[in-house]
Amino acid sequence: MGVTLGDVARQLHLPIAAKPQWIWWLPKYQLDSLQVLTGTPAADIASMTLDAYTAKGLRVLTKSHEPDRTFPFGVVPGSRFCPECLHESSGRWRLAWRLGWSFACTTHGRLLADRCPSCGENQRRRQNYTSTPMPTRCRCGCDLTSVTTIAVGSEHDVVNAQRFIDELLNGARPTGGVLAQQARSLRESLDAVRSLANRTINFSARHGLATAASLGGGFAFDELSAEPNPNRGRSAVNSYPSMRTVDTAVGVTAAVKVLAAETIEESASRLRWLVDGQDAKGRQTELLWCRTDDSLAAAITIQASRQHLGPQGDLRYRAATLAPEAPQRTYLDDWSFAASLPSLMWPAWCDKLFADTSVDAEMRRALSIATLIVGSNITIGGAEKLLSARTSHRTVNRHLELLYSLPRWNLICAALINLSDYLEAHGAEIDYARRRKLAYSARLGWEDWLRIRGESTDEAQPWTALQQPDQALVYLRGLGIDEPVEWHPPLKIIGVADLT
């Protein structure tokens, strides 16, 4: 036709810019104008922009109609492409290719290309208004329909993972796997995939894509061994898309296979390769990311890490629950929470937890400290100070390791987590922080003590058992404290019947 893109834009009253906004969004007056000028319904024109995903429940753009950088794997700089699709459609570029989620062509069973093999440039990154559009060629002249990409087959795990992602991008709810078991929005589902994919890409940066694909579900293909490792690691919450298609393909496919399990525990077993394949520092990094990660991805990662957590980690990450989570309490929260705990665990609770074993004072202190560190980053030493527990962190650790070695540790851990949740929600009827500061040496007068013993020197008769007042209660009321002398949380919240 010999018409430049600038000529077309001027005829259609579209703004001319290197990165025009009309790729992402068109205001209503422009949609109406284009409908009149082209005869194409405005709704059809709007569906050609990234704003079309808003109607599907995915807000890819911000309120200012720019790409949302917090959207997981949002918009890539330019567009990926399938050479065969370009050839068959005479140069039609699909909208989905602009998203970081697109990595494979489900029609031709091959990975998408992410750049021109001749000049190395990303495609359609900027608009050229002075030349005639050649949609099947790069600006350097390379024929994009002849670009070679990795063919894996239409039923390969990578292609099936792309189909799953396409369904989410088109607004469909997951019908199977752990995502379907929870009431999650489409954005939250993509957040979970993003986080697990990033963890896989991060693993691949050190161990290689082929290793990650083999361990992450056995979907490695021959060409992977020749692919260089990702040039740097990624944090789990990195929302910026990976620049290389192959990185995204491996990461997302591994994530989808993990999330295809029906429970968090089964998903964790499918992710355990990633945790076990790292050193102690790497495993610690995986846990640190859980603090700001998607809740489902974090729960799966924590469960997969459980054999490396130990007793303190089990408590801090609530690993004995159905949905583990990273510690969230601040020190100020810990200070407030400590007022609900005695320095020594309640005897009634010890009897319930250890019906067949006598519990000494040191173990009772360890149990109180263990309850305080549930869901918290507080150190053992910090917990000792808040509870005024006269012990050492070494003694506490020894008792926690003893509990951890018991066959019923998981039940004990779950009971302490339930206790922590109850106290968080309801508090205690006694302010134990205040109790720890009372001067008990002045609680009972000498004459009252002698009357109780029947040795009073005055003429008053000694108290009988029924006449003796509750001296502790009298002492508290005298201080203006309206609390019971003794109290403990209801035993039913332990939640398990076979501890005894």
HELIX and SHEET records of a PDB file:
HELIX    1   1 LEU A    5  GLN A   11  1                                   7    
HELIX    2   2 GLN A   21  ILE A   23  5                                   3    
HELIX    3   3 LYS A   28  THR A   38  1                                  11    
HELIX    4   4 ALA A   42  ALA A   46  1                                   5    
HELIX    5   5 LEU A   50  LYS A   56  5                                   7    
HELIX    6   6 PRO A   83  GLU A   88  1                                   6    
HELIX    7   7 LEU A   95  ARG A   98  5                                   4    
HELIX    8   8 LEU A  144  SER A  146  5                                   3    
HELIX    9   9 ASP A  157  LEU A  169  1                                  13    
HELIX   10  10 LEU A  186  HIS A  207  1                                  22    
HELIX   11  11 LEU A  209  LEU A  215  1                                   7    
HELIX   12  12 ASP A  222  ALA A  226  5                                   5    
HELIX   13  13 THR A  245  LEU A  259  1                                  15    
HELIX   14  14 ILE A  264  ASP A  276  1                                  13    
HELIX   15  15 ALA A  280  TRP A  289  1                                  10    
HELIX   16  16 SER A  295  ALA A  304  1                                  10    
HELIX   17  17 ARG A  306  HIS A  308  5                                   3    
HELIX   18  18 GLY A  310  ARG A  316  1                                   7    
HELIX   19  19 TYR A  331  PHE A  337  1                                   7    
HELIX   20  20 ALA A  338  SER A  340  5                                   3    
HELIX   21  21 PRO A  347  LEU A  353  1                                   7    
HELIX   22  22 ALA A  361  LEU A  372  1                                  12    
HELIX   23  23 ILE A  380  LEU A  386  1                                   7    
HELIX   24  24 HIS A  393  TYR A  404  1                                  12    
HELIX   25  25 TRP A  409  HIS A  426  1                                  18    
HELIX   26  26 TYR A  432  ARG A  435  1                                   4    
HELIX   27  27 TYR A  440  ALA A  442  5                                   3    
HELIX   28  28 TRP A  446  ARG A  453  1                                   8    
HELIX   29  29 GLN A  471  GLY A  478  1                                   8    
HELIX   30  30 LEU A  491  ILE A  494  5                                   4    
SHEET    1   A 2 ALA A 104  CYS A 105  0                                        
SHEET    2   A 2 ARG A 110  LEU A 111 -1                                        
END                                                                             
